Amino acid sequence: MAGRFERKKFSDCSLEDRFFDSLKEDYPEFCDWFSKKADAGEEAFVFGDDMGICAFVYLKENENEEIKLVDRVLPKQNRIKIGTLKLEERQQGQRLGEGAIGIVLWKWQESNVDEIYLTVYDYHKELIALIEKFGFVCAGELPKYGTPTINHKELLYIKNKKSLDYSNPHKSFPYLSPDFTSAGVLPIYDYYHDRLLPYSELKNTSQEFWDEAAGNGITKMFIGSPNQIGGLCEGSPIFMYRKCTEKGVPATYKSCITSFATITKIIVVKKQYRYLINENEYKRLCGNKTIFSSEELKRIYMTSRPNLVVFEFVYNGFFGRGNNVIHKRLKENNLFETYPYGIRYSLDDFSKIIEMGGKNVQNIIIDKSRTR
């Protein structure tokens, strides 16, 4: 999937686009609502292809309002509302959905608002599966207003910073679990790093990052050998270390930590020259989350190396050009004392590097004691 999300005014999006047909059917007031947003000059995140719009995301901070459900009322508080989140059916099976969720949750992360929510009809099974994967929880059913055009329940889904589900990295995304005991470093040669994580070298502007990262997907696959990840396991945070291969420049000034992620899967493909999964299964698992073509994946699979492992990770965030933490600084702070494969960071060490990259640790690793 190529392309990027763009901020576009409602007035620059045509209601005649077939993309909006299902929204018109679900919500009789949709056209009036859309026109009001257009008149007010409001914007949305829009992803398009040659056939038209294929993703539309609109966010609004809901200022100190209560939410009425069938069986109760949620008290007033500031929340971010996902006013519209729709994906074109032709994009099913692509990573555009998780990219859209990524935009939503990165935006929420930068806010001072604890809760984010959306409403969805119960028959939108794919969308419900997607938001539940990323930690949204069903809080109840909304009452029906007026004369409903469809006989389905409208459900409210909420995610709260004070009650994040750390059972897996997708549910807590974009936040890292504060409970990890050991974090590591994943070294990647610059020519692979910049293909896999092209947005890590962007200027330090959140908007630019959201647009690019969401369009490229936030779940990635890295293919390597077991020693590249050492004894780390699923759920372990990792720093992405860009190894500079540029000649004539001391690597200590150019090699750097650019970003941070969480391991979600470790798949052993080959162990001591013995294949544990066949080529088709290996390609299926890698899917469209790698930088490699089908032929390149085959070549890697057939390599003579004795061991081959696929690491899946969810990409939590980045430092940005000018804030990447170079090897020299890490050495000076006793944070790079051995080969990258052997480095293990405590929570304190990990937090220190986050701060060295110009980030607020509390907005990345939430201290549970502060949320009670």
C-alpha positions in Angstrom: 0.0 0.0 0.0 1.6 3.2 -1.1 0.6 6.8 -0.3 0.0 8.9 2.8 -2.8 10.5 4.8 -3.4 14.1 4.2 -5.2 16.8 6.1 -8.0 18.0 3.9 -10.9 20.4 4.4 -14.4 18.9 4.3 -15.1 21.4 1.6 -12.5 19.8 -0.6 -14.1 16.3 -0.3 -17.1 15.6 -2.6 -20.2 14.1 -0.9 -20.9 12.5 -4.3 -17.9 10.2 -3.8 -19.3 6.7 -3.5 -17.2 6.4 -0.3 -19.8 8.3 1.6 -22.8 6.3 0.5 -22.9 3.9 3.4 -22.5 6.8 5.9 -25.6 8.4 4.3 -27.5 5.2 4.7 -26.5 4.7 8.3 -27.0 8.3 9.4 -29.9 10.3 7.7 -28.4 13.5 9.1 -24.9 12.9 7.7 -25.2 15.2 4.7 -26.3 18.1 6.9 -23.6 17.4 9.4 -21.0 17.2 6.7 -22.1 20.5 5.2 -21.9 22.2 8.5 -18.4 21.0 9.0 -17.5 22.2 5.5 -18.9 25.6 6.2 -17.0 25.8 9.4 -13.7 25.1 7.6 -13.1 21.9 9.5 -10.5 19.3 8.4 -10.1 15.5 8.4 -7.4 13.0 7.7 -8.0 11.6 4.2 -6.3 8.8 2.3 -7.1 8.5 -1.4 -6.1 6.3 -4.4 -6.9 6.3 -8.1 -10.5 5.3 -7.4 -11.2 8.1 -4.9 -11.3 8.3 -1.1 -10.5 5.1 0.7 -10.1 6.3 4.3 -11.6 9.3 6.2 -10.9 10.1 9.9 -12.3 13.1 11.7 -11.5 14.0 15.4 -13.1 16.4 17.8 -12.4 17.2 21.4 -15.7 16.8 23.2 -15.6 19.5 25.8 -16.9 18.4 29.2 -20.0 16.6 27.9 -21.9 13.7 29.4 -22.7 10.6 27.2 -26.1 9.0 27.5 -26.3 5.3 27.2 -29.3 3.0 27.4 -28.7 1.9 31.0 -26.6 4.8 32.4 -25.0 8.2 31.8 -21.3 8.7 31.6 -20.4 11.8 33.6 -19.1 15.0 32.1 -15.4 15.1 31.2 -13.3 16.2 28.3 -13.0 13.4 25.7 -11.7 13.1 22.2 -14.4 11.9 19.9 -13.7 10.1 16.7 -16.5 11.7 14.8 -15.9 9.6 11.6 -13.7 6.6 11.0 -14.4 4.8 7.8 -12.4 2.6 5.5 -13.3 1.6 1.9 -14.1 -2.1 1.5 -11.5 -2.4 -1.2 -8.8 -1.7 1.4 -9.8 -4.7 3.6 -6.8 -6.9 4.2 -4.4 -3.9 3.9 -2.8 -2.0 6.7 -4.7 1.2 6.1 -7.0 0.4 9.0 -4.3 0.2 11.6 -2.7 3.3 10.0 -5.9 5.2 10.6 -6.1 4.0 14.2 -2.4 5.0 14.6 -3.2 8.6 13.6 -6.1 8.7 16.0 -4.1 7.3 19.0 -1.0 9.4 18.3 -3.1 12.5 18.3 -4.8 11.4 21.5 -1.4 10.7 23.1 -0.3 14.3 22.5 -3.4 15.7 24.1 -4.2 16.2 27.8 -7.4 14.2 27.5 -7.7 10.9 29.3 -10.5 9.3 27.1 -11.0 8.8 23.4 -14.2 7.2 22.0 -16.3 6.5 19.0 -19.7 5.0 18.2 -20.2 2.1 15.8 -23.1 0.0 14.7 -22.8 -3.7 15.8 -22.9 -5.0 12.2 -19.6 -3.3 11.3 -17.7 -6.4 12.4 -14.3 -5.6 10.8 -14.2 -2.1 12.3 -15.1 -3.5 15.7 -12.4 -6.1 15.5 -9.9 -3.4 14.6 -10.7 -1.1 17.4 -10.8 -3.9 19.9 -7.4 -5.0 18.8 -6.1 -1.6 19.7 -7.7 -1.6 23.2 -11.0 0.1 22.8 -13.6 -1.4 25.1 -17.4 -1.4 24.6 -19.0 0.8 27.3 -22.6 0.2 26.3 -25.4 0.9 23.8 -26.6 4.3 22.8 -30.4 5.0 22.8 -32.1 5.3 19.4 -33.2 8.8 18.4 -35.9 9.7 16.0 -36.9 7.0 13.5 -34.0 4.7 13.0 -33.3 3.7 9.5 -31.6 0.5 10.5 -32.5 -2.1 13.1 -29.0 -2.4 14.7 -27.5 -1.4 18.0 -25.2 1.6 18.0 -22.3 0.9 20.5 -20.0 3.2 22.3 -16.3 2.2 22.4 -13.8 3.9 24.8 -10.1 3.9 25.5 -8.8 5.5 28.7 -5.2 6.4 29.5 -5.8 5.5 33.2 -6.9 1.9 32.5 -4.8 0.8 29.6 -4.7 -2.9 28.8 -1.1 -4.1 28.8 -1.9 -7.7 28.0 -0.4 -7.1 24.5 1.4 -4.2 22.8 -1.4 -3.4 20.4 -4.0 -2.9 23.1 -1.8 -0.4 25.0 -0.6 1.3 21.8 0.9 3.9 21.5 2.0 3.6 25.2 4.7 1.2 26.4 4.1 -1.1 29.3 5.6 0.2 32.6 6.0 -3.4 33.8 8.8 -4.5 31.5 12.0 -5.8 33.2 14.4 -5.7 30.3 14.6 -3.7 27.0 17.0 -4.0 24.1 18.4 -2.6 20.9 17.7 -3.8 17.4 20.6 -2.7 15.1 19.6 -2.2 11.5 21.9 -1.1 8.7 21.0 2.3 7.4 20.0 1.1 3.9 17.4 -1.3 5.5 16.4 1.1 8.3 15.5 3.9 5.9 13.3 1.6 3.8 11.6 0.0 6.8 11.2 3.2 8.8 11.3 6.1 6.3 9.5 8.5 8.7 12.1 8.1 11.5 14.3 10.6 9.7 11.6 13.2 9.3 11.9 16.5 11.0 10.5 16.5 14.5 6.9 17.4 13.6 4.1 15.1 14.8 1.9 15.8 11.8 4.5 14.8 9.3 5.1 11.6 11.3 1.4 10.7 11.5 0.9 11.1 7.8 3.8 9.0 6.7 3.8 6.4 9.4 0.1 5.7 9.1 0.3 5.3 5.3 3.2 2.9 5.7 1.6 0.9 8.5 2.6 0.7 12.2 3.2 -3.1 12.5 6.5 -4.1 10.9 8.4 -7.3 10.3 12.2 -7.6 10.6 14.0 -10.7 9.3 17.2 -11.6 10.9 19.1 -14.0 13.2 18.3 -14.9 16.8 21.4 -13.1 18.2 20.0 -9.7 16.9 17.4 -9.8 19.6 19.2 -11.9 22.2 17.1 -13.1 25.1 14.3 -10.6 24.6 10.7 -11.9 24.3 7.3 -10.8 23.0 6.3 -7.7 24.9 9.8 -6.4 25.3 10.4 -2.8 24.2 13.3 -2.1 21.8 15.1 0.8 20.5 15.8 0.9 16.7 19.5 1.6 16.2 20.4 2.9 12.7 23.9 1.6 11.9 25.7 4.1 9.6 27.6 2.6 6.7 28.7 5.9 5.2 32.4 5.8 4.4 34.7 8.5 5.8 32.5 9.4 8.7 33.1 8.1 12.2 30.2 5.8 13.0 30.0 7.0 16.6 28.8 10.4 15.3 26.3 9.0 12.7 25.0 5.7 14.1 22.1 6.5 16.4 18.9 5.4 18.1 16.0 6.8 16.1 12.8 5.3 17.5 11.2 2.8 19.8 8.9 -0.1 19.4 7.5 -3.3 21.1 8.1 -6.8 20.0 4.8 -8.5 19.3 5.9 -11.8 17.7 9.0 -13.9 17.4 8.8 -16.5 14.7 11.6 -19.0 14.3 11.7 -19.9 10.6 15.0 -21.9 10.6 17.0 -23.4 13.4 20.4 -25.1 12.9 19.7 -25.4 9.2 16.4 -27.1 9.8 13.3 -25.3 8.5 10.4 -25.1 11.0 7.9 -23.6 8.6 7.6 -23.9 4.9 8.2 -21.1 2.4 4.5 -20.3 1.7 3.7 -20.0 5.5 6.8 -17.8 5.9 5.6 -15.5 3.2 2.1 -15.5 4.5 3.3 -14.5 8.0 5.5 -11.7 6.6 2.6 -10.5 4.4 2.9 -6.8 3.5 4.7 -5.8 6.7 8.3 -6.1 5.3 10.3 -4.0 2.9 10.9 -7.1 0.7 9.3 -8.3 -2.5 8.1 -11.9 -2.8 11.4 -12.8 -4.7 13.5 -11.1 -2.0 11.6 -13.0 0.7 12.3 -16.3 -1.2 16.0 -15.5 -1.5 16.3 -14.8 2.3 14.4 -18.0 3.0 16.8 -20.0 1.0 19.9 -18.4 2.5 22.7 -20.6 3.7 22.7 -19.1 7.2 21.9 -21.7 9.9 19.2 -19.7 11.7 16.5 -17.4 10.5 13.9 -15.5 12.7 11.2 -13.0 11.9 10.5 -10.3 14.5 7.2 -8.5 14.4 7.0 -5.2 16.2 4.5 -2.4 16.7 6.1 1.0 16.1 5.4 3.2 19.1 7.2 6.4 18.2 10.3 8.2 17.0 12.6 11.1 18.0 13.0 12.8 14.7 15.9 14.4 12.8 18.0 16.5 15.2 16.8 14.5 18.2 18.2 11.1 17.4 20.5 9.8 20.1 24.0 9.2 18.6 26.3 6.5 19.7 28.8 9.0 21.2 26.2 10.3 23.6 25.1 6.8 24.5 28.7 5.8 25.3 29.3 9.0 27.3 26.3 8.1 29.5 27.3 4.4 29.9 24.4 3.3 27.8 26.2 1.5 25.1 28.9 -0.6 26.8 28.8 -3.7 24.5 27.6 -4.9 21.1 24.0 -3.9 20.4 22.9 -7.6 20.6 24.0 -7.8 24.2 22.6 -4.5 25.5 19.9 -4.7 28.1 18.2 -1.6 29.5 16.3 -1.3 32.8 13.2 0.9 33.0 15.4 3.8 34.3 17.9 3.4 31.5 15.2 3.2 28.9 13.5 6.3 30.3 16.8 8.2 30.2 17.3 7.5 26.5 13.7 8.6 25.8 14.5 11.9 27.6 17.8 12.2 25.6 15.6 12.0 22.5 13.5 15.0 23.6 10.5 13.1 24.7 8.4 13.3 27.8 8.7 9.8 29.4 5.4 10.1 31.3 3.6 10.6 27.9 5.1 7.3 26.6 5.4 5.1 29.7 2.6 6.0 32.0 3.5 5.7 35.7 0.6 3.6 37.1 1.0 5.2 40.5 -0.1 8.6 39.0 -3.3 7.2 37.5 -4.9 6.0 40.7 
